[in-house]
């Protein structure tokens, strides 16, 4: 109990590189556990800076029971200006604590964990919402790390992808993601306009947009699926004509997300169809005559569950840096 484990990012990356199926299974199980009340997942806490209004650091404390039975907190920074310097937008750490004593157990570099759980969440929802669709034409709006990881997890979750269209305000980034799709998914991939992207069967939003830019009169069609991963791209009026699946209602309807704006617009939450956990349990059936929007705010328990697995596998591979006697006092007297 006095030893503290540190898992470097290179080790986390190696573990995650061949663990897509495991991550998908863990994320699915975690949504079900959350739906069944086996988690504690309070509000995220945002640290903002007056001189950097577009930057933030978020703390996501949580507890997950069952086989994980661990406390955790993700501490993730989002600094969009990093992109101009060729750096990833996000960086993160994950702290794990023992549930029996509260003592700290481990610290993991967690940007990859965060990307993996976000992508797996998108892929789990996509699988449920496109089961009857056969091959789907995919559009990705926003060509960053999250978008790239989502494409990898769509493939890992056996989504039948016909082709991929990428739209990004930065043409170079769009080109890189299209090439990634060609090489990793083995499908035709091109870049295109926002209007073209919005016609596809499965539309993935993975941008840094702070306010909606997809207008309320955008024509959507029955059966179309929009993965609203970046949460603030869609005009709130657009959601009112859709099935709306969220990860957690209270979490998602805040912080000026598109669903939160829809709640402010209507004064009610009855446009929410249900949660992903309820969808997985078969308690929710989206109306096939409508398009469907999946809006995940991002639950800390997903990072916790994936991080718990990464720690276990990293130890098995000998990739953990152990700090003995990390706890200074082990007895009260």
ABEGO torsion letter per residue (X at the ends): XABBBBBBAAAAAAAAAAAAAAAAAAAAAAAAAAAAGABBBBBBBBBBBAABAABBBBBBBBBBBEAAGBBBBBBBBBBAAAAAAGBBABBBBBBBBBAAAGBBABBBBAAAAAAAAAAAAAAAAAAAAAAAAEBBBBBBBEBBAAAAAAAAAAAAAGBBBABBBBBBABAAAAAAAAAAAAAAAGBBBBBBBAAAAAABABBBBBBABABBABBAABBBBBGBBBBBAAGAABBAAAAAABBBBBABAAAABBGGBAAAAAAAAAGBAAABAEBAAAAAAGABBBBAABBBBBBBAEBAAAAAAAAAAAAAAAAAAGABBBBBGABABABAX
